[in-house]
Amino acid sequence: MPNFASVDEQIAYIKKGSAEIIREADLRAKLEKSRSTGKPLKVKLGMDPTAPDLHLGHTVVLRKLKHFQDLGHTVIFLIGDFTGMIGDPTGRSATRPPLTREQIDQNAETYKEQVFKILDPVKTVVDFNSRWFSKFSAEDFIRLTAKYTVSQMLEREDFHKRFRDEKPIAMHELLYPLAQGYDSVALEADVELGGTDQKFNLLVGRELQRAYGQESQVVLTTPILEGLDGVNKMSKSLGNAVGIHEPPLEMYGKIMSISDEMMWRYYELLTDVQLPEIEKMKRDVSSGVAHPMALKKDLARRIVADFHSAEAATKAGEDWAKQFQKGEVPEKVEEATVEAPENRLRIDKLMARVGLAGSVSDAGRMIKQGAVRVNGATVRDPTTVLDISTSVTLQVGRKIKRVRPGIPGTGIVTETLPS
């Protein structure tokens, strides 16, 4: 029989990094019953294998699943190989084409490999919702759709907006929340996890379980993680993401580029450090007992160790310190010659010109993140003007470029020039 922690201890650990629990009283009741019977809760997280690579934003909810696993409950990582072919309409303003079976199968294999960087593969139940949906008949689907109304579906913000704007809503999209909800029926889930953007789908699961005569699952949502810019949702398309397959040094460097304020959010959502310890860290920084840089290094080390190894994290920290704290620059650095009026150019434009950023706006975003160094010093203002008549070394993560010298100059010019 599992030796469960007290209900209060479990709830405190579960609430760390959670956005909302529907309903907390139900969760408490389920945990009390679990302790008295010795039967673990069934905790479900479903993911459609719509993209092959995960970033740290995806791992927030995976880590919450791990917390239930740490507490001795049965966690089910459900790969939506059937629902993935429908396509989740969450956050979509238009219908997207379904993925092929081949795409789904390929992505599913990479998902399994990646999630076990966080979850214990021995203790994790991996399932596929095609296991029950492949057996569904037309009659089964008709009976499922009879459990929900069109008006209920239109309460979903995405659908409501498209309906109001007279944009098409495909019939298969209306099936998606029902299919995801039925997963909870098939698994008899006690708890389902998802990001805040999944709240509607998760609540459909509660409704369907009641409709099928089951006790409703508890819904737990996790926040959407901000990217390295500290503003926008972490996304590879926005260039503010940290992929879990990135090399240790690159991952370490990106974490070190976040603001001191954002560091606390990353501690809460991306580590297993509990809230009392995080609060103590904050007090230590406020009182001057601890320096934010040291705590950010610890955060970067923890995250790199999770996805690589403790040894790789230690080496990444050492390499980062050599490059960015001690000012050591490799002997072989790519060089570029840039012509500009009076040999003066804004740093964001210079970065775009020498290929360290895809565009001026992209460069500005990275500069504001604190991810850019000029001659070893961090620059946070995209309007900073550089005198490039002398050698200037630009560093963005592991990428380093040296602008070739011309007439001797003074280095960084602080005044702002017109765009």
C-alpha positions as CSV (number, residue, x, y, z in Angstrom):
1,M,0.0,0.0,0.0
2,P,1.5,3.4,-1.0
3,N,2.5,5.6,1.9
4,F,0.8,8.9,0.9
5,A,1.8,12.2,2.5
6,S,-0.9,14.1,4.4
7,V,-3.6,15.7,2.3
8,D,-2.5,19.2,3.3
9,E,1.1,18.4,2.2
10,Q,-0.1,16.9,-1.1
11,I,-2.3,19.9,-1.8
12,A,0.5,22.4,-1.0
13,Y,2.8,20.6,-3.5
14,I,0.1,20.3,-6.1
15,K,-0.9,23.9,-5.9
16,K,2.7,25.1,-6.6
17,G,2.7,26.4,-10.2
18,S,-1.0,25.7,-10.7
19,A,-3.3,28.4,-12.2
20,E,-6.6,27.0,-11.1
21,I,-8.1,23.9,-9.5
22,I,-11.8,23.0,-10.2
23,R,-12.8,22.2,-7.6
24,E,-10.2,22.2,-4.7
25,A,-12.8,20.7,-2.4
26,D,-13.3,17.8,-4.8
27,L,-9.5,17.3,-5.0
28,R,-9.3,17.2,-1.2
29,A,-12.1,14.7,-1.0
30,K,-10.4,12.5,-3.6
31,L,-7.0,12.7,-1.8
32,E,-8.7,11.8,1.5
33,K,-10.4,8.8,-0.1
34,S,-7.1,7.8,-1.7
35,R,-5.3,7.9,1.6
36,S,-8.0,5.9,3.4
37,T,-8.2,3.2,0.7
38,G,-4.5,3.2,-0.3
39,K,-5.6,3.5,-3.9
40,P,-3.7,6.1,-6.0
41,L,-5.6,8.7,-8.0
42,K,-5.6,8.4,-11.8
43,V,-4.1,11.6,-13.1
44,K,-4.3,12.2,-16.8
45,L,-2.4,14.5,-19.2
46,G,-3.2,14.3,-22.9
47,M,-1.0,15.8,-25.6
48,D,-1.6,15.6,-29.4
49,P,1.6,14.8,-31.2
50,T,1.3,17.8,-33.5
51,A,4.9,18.9,-33.4
52,P,8.0,16.8,-32.9
53,D,10.0,19.1,-30.6
54,L,9.1,20.4,-27.2
55,H,10.3,23.5,-25.4
56,L,10.3,24.5,-21.8
57,G,6.8,26.0,-22.1
58,H,5.4,22.5,-22.8
59,T,7.2,21.1,-19.7
60,V,5.2,23.2,-17.2
61,V,2.2,20.9,-17.3
62,L,4.5,17.8,-17.6
63,R,6.3,18.8,-14.4
64,K,2.9,19.1,-12.6
65,L,2.2,15.6,-13.7
66,K,5.5,14.6,-12.2
67,H,4.5,16.1,-8.9
68,F,1.5,13.8,-8.8
69,Q,3.9,11.0,-9.6
70,D,6.2,12.1,-6.8
71,L,3.2,11.9,-4.4
72,G,2.6,8.2,-5.4
73,H,-0.4,8.6,-7.8
74,T,-0.8,6.9,-11.1
75,V,0.0,9.2,-14.0
76,I,-1.2,8.6,-17.5
77,F,0.5,10.3,-20.4
78,L,-2.1,10.1,-23.1
79,I,-0.9,10.6,-26.7
80,G,-3.8,11.9,-28.7
81,D,-3.0,9.9,-31.9
82,F,-6.7,10.0,-32.8
83,T,-7.5,13.6,-31.7
84,G,-4.3,14.8,-33.3
85,M,-5.8,13.9,-36.7
86,I,-8.8,16.1,-35.9
87,G,-6.7,19.1,-34.7
88,D,-7.3,21.0,-31.5
89,P,-9.1,24.3,-32.4
90,T,-7.9,26.0,-29.2
91,G,-6.6,29.5,-30.0
92,R,-7.3,29.0,-33.7
93,S,-9.1,31.7,-35.8
94,A,-9.4,29.4,-38.8
95,T,-9.8,25.7,-39.5
96,R,-6.5,23.9,-39.9
97,P,-6.0,20.7,-41.9
98,P,-5.8,17.5,-40.0
99,L,-2.4,15.7,-39.7
100,T,-1.8,12.5,-41.5
101,R,-1.5,9.2,-39.7
102,E,2.2,9.0,-40.7
103,Q,2.9,12.5,-39.2
104,I,1.1,11.5,-36.0
105,D,3.0,8.3,-35.6
106,Q,6.4,9.9,-36.2
107,N,5.7,12.7,-33.7
108,A,4.3,10.3,-31.1
109,E,7.6,8.4,-31.0
110,T,9.6,11.6,-30.4
111,Y,7.1,12.7,-27.7
112,K,7.6,9.5,-25.7
113,E,11.4,10.0,-25.8
114,Q,11.1,13.7,-24.6
115,V,8.6,13.4,-21.8
116,F,10.7,10.8,-20.0
117,K,13.3,13.5,-19.4
118,I,10.8,14.6,-16.7
119,L,8.6,11.6,-15.9
120,D,9.7,8.3,-14.5
121,P,9.3,5.8,-17.4
122,V,8.8,2.9,-15.1
123,K,6.0,4.6,-13.2
124,T,4.3,6.3,-16.2
125,V,1.4,4.7,-18.0
126,V,1.6,5.7,-21.7
127,D,-1.7,5.2,-23.6
128,F,-3.1,6.2,-27.0
129,N,-6.7,7.4,-27.5
130,S,-6.9,5.4,-30.7
131,R,-7.2,2.4,-28.4
132,W,-10.9,3.2,-27.8
133,F,-11.7,5.5,-30.7
134,S,-10.6,3.0,-33.3
135,K,-13.4,0.8,-32.0
136,F,-16.0,3.5,-32.1
137,S,-18.9,3.0,-34.5
138,A,-21.0,5.7,-36.2
139,E,-23.6,4.9,-33.6
140,D,-21.1,5.5,-30.7
141,F,-20.2,8.9,-32.1
142,I,-23.9,9.8,-32.4
143,R,-24.5,8.8,-28.8
144,L,-21.4,10.9,-27.8
145,T,-22.6,14.0,-29.6
146,A,-26.0,13.7,-28.0
147,K,-24.3,14.4,-24.6
148,Y,-23.6,18.0,-25.6
149,T,-25.4,20.9,-27.2
150,V,-24.4,23.4,-29.9
151,S,-25.1,26.3,-27.6
152,Q,-22.7,24.8,-25.1
153,M,-20.0,24.5,-27.8
154,L,-20.5,28.1,-28.8
155,E,-19.7,29.2,-25.2
156,R,-16.1,28.4,-26.2
157,E,-14.4,31.7,-26.9
158,D,-12.7,30.5,-30.1
159,F,-16.0,29.2,-31.6
160,H,-18.0,32.2,-30.4
161,K,-15.6,34.7,-32.0
162,R,-15.6,32.8,-35.3
163,F,-19.3,32.4,-35.3
164,R,-19.8,36.1,-34.6
165,D,-17.3,37.1,-37.3
166,E,-19.0,34.7,-39.7
167,K,-15.9,32.6,-40.1
168,P,-16.3,28.9,-40.8
169,I,-16.3,26.3,-38.1
170,A,-15.8,22.8,-39.5
171,M,-17.9,20.0,-38.0
172,H,-14.8,18.0,-37.1
173,E,-13.6,20.9,-34.9
174,L,-16.8,20.6,-32.8
175,L,-15.9,16.9,-32.3
176,Y,-12.6,17.7,-30.7
177,P,-13.7,18.8,-27.2
178,L,-16.0,15.8,-27.1
179,A,-13.3,13.4,-28.1
180,Q,-10.9,14.9,-25.5
181,G,-13.6,14.8,-22.9
182,Y,-14.4,11.1,-23.7
183,D,-10.8,10.3,-23.0
184,S,-11.5,11.0,-19.4
185,V,-14.5,8.7,-19.5
186,A,-12.5,5.9,-21.1
187,L,-9.7,6.2,-18.5
188,E,-12.0,7.0,-15.6
189,A,-9.7,9.8,-14.7
190,D,-9.7,11.4,-11.2
191,V,-7.7,14.4,-12.3
192,E,-6.9,16.0,-15.7
193,L,-4.2,18.5,-16.3
194,G,-3.8,21.1,-19.0
195,G,-2.7,24.6,-19.7
196,T,-5.1,27.5,-19.0
197,D,-5.9,27.6,-22.7
198,Q,-7.3,24.0,-22.4
199,K,-9.9,24.9,-19.7
200,F,-12.9,24.5,-21.9
201,N,-11.9,21.0,-23.2
202,L,-11.1,19.9,-19.6
203,L,-14.5,21.0,-18.3
204,V,-16.2,19.1,-21.1
205,G,-14.5,16.0,-19.6
206,R,-16.2,16.8,-16.3
207,E,-19.6,17.1,-18.0
208,L,-19.2,13.9,-20.0
209,Q,-18.1,11.8,-17.0
210,R,-21.3,12.9,-15.2
211,A,-23.3,12.0,-18.3
212,Y,-21.8,8.5,-18.4
213,G,-22.5,8.0,-14.7
214,Q,-18.9,8.6,-13.4
215,E,-17.6,10.9,-10.7
216,S,-16.4,14.1,-12.3
217,Q,-12.7,14.6,-12.6
218,V,-10.9,17.5,-10.9
219,V,-9.5,19.9,-13.5
220,L,-6.1,21.5,-12.8
221,T,-4.7,24.1,-15.2
222,T,-1.1,25.4,-15.3
223,P,0.0,28.9,-16.5
224,I,1.2,29.6,-19.9
225,L,5.0,30.2,-19.6
226,E,6.4,33.5,-20.8
227,G,9.4,33.2,-23.1
228,L,12.9,34.7,-22.7
229,D,11.5,38.2,-23.4
230,G,9.4,37.9,-20.3
231,V,6.3,39.1,-22.2
232,N,5.0,36.8,-24.9
233,K,4.1,33.1,-24.6
234,M,7.2,30.9,-25.1
235,S,7.1,30.0,-28.8
236,K,9.7,28.9,-31.3
237,S,8.1,31.1,-33.9
238,L,8.7,34.2,-31.7
239,G,12.3,33.2,-31.1
240,N,11.9,33.3,-27.4
241,A,11.9,29.6,-26.6
242,V,14.3,27.2,-25.0
243,G,14.1,23.8,-26.7
244,I,14.6,20.8,-24.4
245,H,17.0,19.3,-27.0
246,E,19.2,22.3,-27.2
247,P,22.9,21.9,-26.3
248,P,23.7,22.4,-22.6
249,L,25.7,25.7,-23.0
250,E,23.0,27.2,-25.3
251,M,20.3,26.3,-22.8
252,Y,22.3,27.6,-19.9
253,G,23.0,30.8,-21.6
254,K,19.4,31.4,-22.5
255,I,18.3,30.9,-19.0
256,M,21.0,33.4,-17.8
257,S,19.5,36.0,-20.2
258,I,16.1,36.2,-18.4
259,S,15.4,39.1,-16.1
260,D,15.8,38.8,-12.3
261,E,12.1,39.2,-11.9
262,M,11.3,36.4,-14.4
263,M,13.7,34.1,-12.6
264,W,11.2,33.5,-9.8
265,R,8.5,32.5,-12.3
266,Y,10.9,30.0,-13.9
267,Y,11.8,28.6,-10.5
268,E,8.1,28.1,-9.7
269,L,7.1,26.6,-13.0
270,L,10.2,24.8,-14.2
271,T,11.8,23.3,-11.1
272,D,10.7,21.1,-8.2
273,V,11.8,23.7,-5.6
274,Q,8.9,24.2,-3.3
275,L,7.3,27.6,-2.6
276,P,8.7,28.2,0.9
277,E,12.2,27.8,-0.4
278,I,11.6,30.1,-3.3
279,E,10.1,32.7,-0.9
280,K,13.2,32.4,1.3
281,M,15.4,33.0,-1.8
282,K,13.5,36.2,-2.5
283,R,14.0,37.4,1.1
284,D,17.7,36.6,0.9
285,V,18.0,38.7,-2.3
286,S,16.1,41.6,-0.8
287,S,18.2,41.6,2.4
288,G,21.5,41.3,0.4
289,V,22.3,37.8,1.8
290,A,22.1,36.3,-1.7
291,H,22.9,37.8,-5.2
292,P,20.4,37.3,-8.0
293,M,23.2,36.1,-10.3
294,A,24.1,33.2,-8.1
295,L,20.4,32.1,-7.9
296,K,20.0,32.4,-11.6
297,K,23.1,30.2,-12.1
298,D,21.5,27.6,-9.8
299,L,18.2,27.9,-11.9
300,A,20.1,27.4,-15.1
301,R,22.1,24.4,-13.6
302,R,18.9,22.7,-12.4
303,I,17.2,23.1,-15.8
304,V,20.2,21.9,-17.8
305,A,20.6,18.9,-15.5
306,D,17.0,17.9,-16.0
307,F,17.3,17.6,-19.7
308,H,21.0,16.6,-20.0
309,S,22.9,15.6,-16.9
310,A,24.4,17.1,-13.7
311,E,27.9,16.8,-15.3
312,A,26.7,18.6,-18.5
313,A,25.1,21.4,-16.3
314,T,28.3,21.9,-14.4
315,K,30.4,22.1,-17.6
316,A,27.9,24.5,-19.2
317,G,28.2,26.8,-16.1
318,E,31.9,26.8,-16.3
319,D,32.0,27.4,-20.1
320,W,29.4,30.2,-19.7
321,A,31.5,31.9,-16.9
322,K,34.6,31.8,-19.1
323,Q,32.9,33.4,-22.1
324,F,30.6,35.9,-20.4
325,Q,32.0,36.7,-16.9
326,K,35.7,36.4,-17.4
327,G,35.5,38.0,-20.9
328,E,37.3,35.1,-22.6
329,V,36.5,35.1,-26.3
330,P,37.6,32.1,-28.5
331,E,40.6,32.8,-30.7
332,K,38.7,31.9,-33.8
333,V,35.8,34.4,-34.2
334,E,33.9,35.1,-37.4
335,E,34.5,38.6,-38.6
336,A,32.5,41.0,-40.6
337,T,33.2,44.4,-42.2
338,V,30.3,46.9,-42.0
339,E,30.1,50.3,-43.6
340,A,28.0,53.0,-42.0
341,P,27.9,56.8,-42.0
342,E,30.6,58.1,-39.7
343,N,31.2,54.5,-38.7
344,R,28.2,54.7,-36.3
345,L,25.3,52.3,-36.3
346,R,22.6,51.3,-33.9
347,I,23.2,48.0,-32.2
348,D,19.9,46.4,-33.4
349,K,20.7,47.4,-37.0
350,L,24.3,46.1,-36.7
351,M,23.1,42.8,-35.4
352,A,20.7,42.3,-38.3
353,R,23.4,43.4,-40.8
354,V,26.0,40.9,-39.6
355,G,23.5,38.0,-39.3
356,L,23.1,37.8,-35.5
357,A,19.4,38.5,-35.8
358,G,16.8,37.8,-38.4
359,S,15.6,41.4,-38.4
360,V,16.0,44.7,-36.6
361,S,12.9,44.0,-34.5
362,D,14.2,40.5,-33.6
363,A,17.5,42.1,-32.5
364,G,15.7,44.6,-30.4
365,R,13.8,41.8,-28.6
366,M,17.0,39.9,-27.8
367,I,18.7,43.1,-26.6
368,K,15.8,43.9,-24.2
369,Q,16.1,40.3,-22.9
370,G,19.7,41.0,-21.9
371,A,21.0,38.4,-24.2
372,V,23.4,40.6,-26.1
373,R,26.9,41.7,-25.1
374,V,29.2,44.2,-26.7
375,N,32.8,43.8,-25.8
376,G,31.8,41.7,-22.8
377,A,29.2,44.2,-21.4
378,T,25.5,43.6,-21.5
379,V,23.5,46.1,-23.5
380,R,19.7,46.4,-23.0
381,D,18.8,49.4,-25.1
382,P,18.2,48.6,-28.8
383,T,18.8,52.3,-29.6
384,T,22.4,52.2,-28.3
385,V,24.7,53.4,-31.0
386,L,28.1,51.7,-31.6
387,D,31.2,53.4,-33.0
388,I,32.4,50.6,-35.3
389,S,35.5,52.4,-36.4
390,T,37.3,50.2,-33.8
391,S,37.0,46.5,-33.3
392,V,33.6,45.6,-31.7
393,T,32.8,42.1,-30.5
394,L,29.1,41.1,-30.4
395,Q,27.9,38.1,-28.4
396,V,24.4,36.6,-28.6
397,G,24.3,33.3,-26.7
398,R,27.1,31.1,-28.2
399,K,27.2,33.2,-31.4
400,I,30.1,35.7,-31.5
401,K,31.1,38.1,-34.3
402,R,33.8,40.7,-34.4
403,V,33.2,43.8,-36.6
404,R,36.5,44.6,-38.3
405,P,38.3,47.8,-37.1
406,G,38.7,50.8,-39.3
407,I,39.7,54.3,-38.0
408,P,40.2,54.1,-34.2
409,G,37.1,55.0,-32.3
410,T,35.7,55.1,-28.8
411,G,33.6,51.9,-28.6
412,I,30.1,52.4,-27.4
413,V,28.4,55.7,-28.0
414,T,25.5,56.4,-25.6
415,E,23.5,59.0,-27.4
416,T,20.5,58.0,-29.5
417,L,20.5,58.7,-33.2
418,P,17.3,59.0,-35.4
419,S,16.1,55.6,-36.8
